[in-house]
Amino acid sequence: MNNSIQVPGFLGNGVAAGIKGGRDRDLSLIFSEVPARAVGMFTTNRFKAAPVILDVERIKKGIAQAIIVNSGNANAATGRDGAEDAAAMSRVVSKALGIEDELVLVASTGIIGEKLPIEKITQSVESLVGGLSADGMPFVAEGIVTTDRFPKIEYRKCFVRGEEVTICGIAKGAGMIEPNMATMLSFIITDADIDESCLTSLFKESAGKSFNAITVDGCMSTNDTAIMLANGVAGNSPVSETSGNLVEFKEALSDVMVSLAKSIVKDGEGATKLIEIVVEGAKLAVDARAIAYAIANSNLVKTAFFGEDPNWGRIISAAGSAGVPFSTDSLELYIENVPLFMNGVGISGEQAAGIMKKDNIRVLVRLGMGKKTFSVYTSDLSHEYVDINALYRS
């Protein structure tokens, strides 16, 4: 337990409710001692899980005080019963905390299509609330994982208008990651006092560089949720978009979210490598993004990286499949600083063979068509990925 991971005004806990059928933590709670400004982003999948539907409405008020999260069951594609169970999770925890029900947000992750074992959750809330503590965020992180190999938590301190503030982020995710405005599950908390408009702007900008710039398998979940709470107890002068001295906070927030995003990719089911795909020199940012994702989601590219093969043909083929017009003679391809393709022809990949054995690899594609760029983080595709997902029942 790391007692140094504390955010003033926030308490956390995670317990084993038996949702997963074992003794692992599978029910978590984040609680702000005062109502906090809240912003969230959610899956754009047409099949939204019951907790997502509930949160999408509640987050519109921009205020929340608690987030209850279960793992082991997604409460997705569960119809009216699922909606009632999500509401029941909220009611039981709001009553135990003595706060308004509308201030509670709910999240679930796990198997799709099975009824939520709501009785196990309601019976565990007393111990969940009773065990809340200032140093409980690591327990929260443990309680939200499913196929993850490790909990994901990041912690930073910085200054906002002369006052020290703290940012902590937790996340879970290892498969079904191509978020489009979210990640599997991620919760960011800070004691900074930031107005709603500024909080929304900073969160979306940081998400664009992190949770919206990763892919493990090109699949989007029914439950993707990212929420940020700012309770203002740091006592800094309220910050708005027109305030100065916001750069340090912005950089710290981005660092937390990018680090979490990288951890999700590193933990990609069966992943052995973290791969950054950088596309430069596009006419439009959307073009750079399309090409980056075409490469990052290519199974042929991903398996080549698992096999440690600098197969430039697969990479340029994926780039050319994105539907973006560019000159094939102007495209340049590098792995780290080693050129593999220039002037319309390939270059021997012998120099890149050693690089392919690294855990972290950077791929650079230069289009020579403009000044726009985009980076995406992805993983390789291994035998273990197939084993995990073949055996993960729905």
C-alpha positions, 0 to 999 in steps of 0.5 A: 500500500502506497500511503503517499497517494492521497488527494486532499478531500478525496477518500477511496476503497475497494473490497471483494464483493464476490462478483468475480466469484473469488477473493479479489477486489471487485467493488470500488468507491471514490468519494469527495468529501464535498461536491466536486465539479465533474466532466465525463466522456463515454463510449459512442457504441450504440449498445451503451451499458446501463451505467453509461446511460445513467452517467450521461444524464447525470454528468450534464449537471457538472457536479458529482460527489461519488463514483461506485465501480464494479468489475466482473460484470458489465451490466450491458445488454441487460434491458430494464433490469440493468437500468434498475440495477445501476440505479440501485447501486447508486441509491444504496451508496448515496444512502450509506454516504448521506448524499443526494442520489444524483451526485453518484456516478456508476461504472461497470466492467466485465462480461456482457449480457449477464444480470448484475448480481446486485445483492452482492453489491448492496450487501458489500456497500457497508464495508465499502463505505466503512473502509474509505480512507485518504490512502485508499486509491490503490485499493480502488485501482485494484477493484476495477481490473478484469483481464488486466495484468496490473492495476494502473494508477498515476499521481502528480503534484503541481502549482496552480496560482501559487497553491500546490494541487494534486492530481491522481488518475486510475484506469483499467483496460487491456482489450477492446480498446479503441475509445473514441472519446473515452477509455475502458474505465478511467477516473481522474481526481484533483483538489484544484479549483477549476471552473466547469468550462476550463475543466471540460476543455483541459480534460478533452484536450488531454484525452485527445493526446491519451485515451483517444490516441490508443488502440489494442485491438480496434474494438470499442466496448459498451462501457467505456467511461472516463470521468474527472472530478475537481473538488477545489479544496486546495484553496487556489484562486478559481481558475478559468480559461482566461486565467494565467498560470495554468500551464503547469496544471495542464502539463501535469494532467496530460502527463497523468492521462498519457501515462495511464493510456500507455499503461493500458496499451502495455497491458494489452491482452498478451502484449509484449511491446508498446508501439508508437505510430507517428504520422507527420506531414499530412494535409489534414489532422484527420488524414494523419489520424486515419493513417496512424490508426490504419497502421496501428490496427493492422493485424499483419503489422501487429503480428510482425512486431510480435515476430520482431520482423521489420516488415515495411511492406505491411506498414506502407500497405496499411498506410495506403489502405486508409483512404487518404490521398498522398504521393507514394514517392514522397512517403518515408518510413522509419523505425526509430531512426532507421529508414525502411522506405524512401523514394518509392522503394524499400531499404533493407531492414537489417539495421532495424532487426535489433530495434524490433527486439525492444519493448518500446518501439517508435514508427515514423511515417512522413507523408510530405504533403503538409504540416499536420501530425498525429500519434497513436499508441498500440501493441503487438498481437501475440498467441496469448491474445487469442488464448485470452479472448477465445476463453473469455466467455460472454 
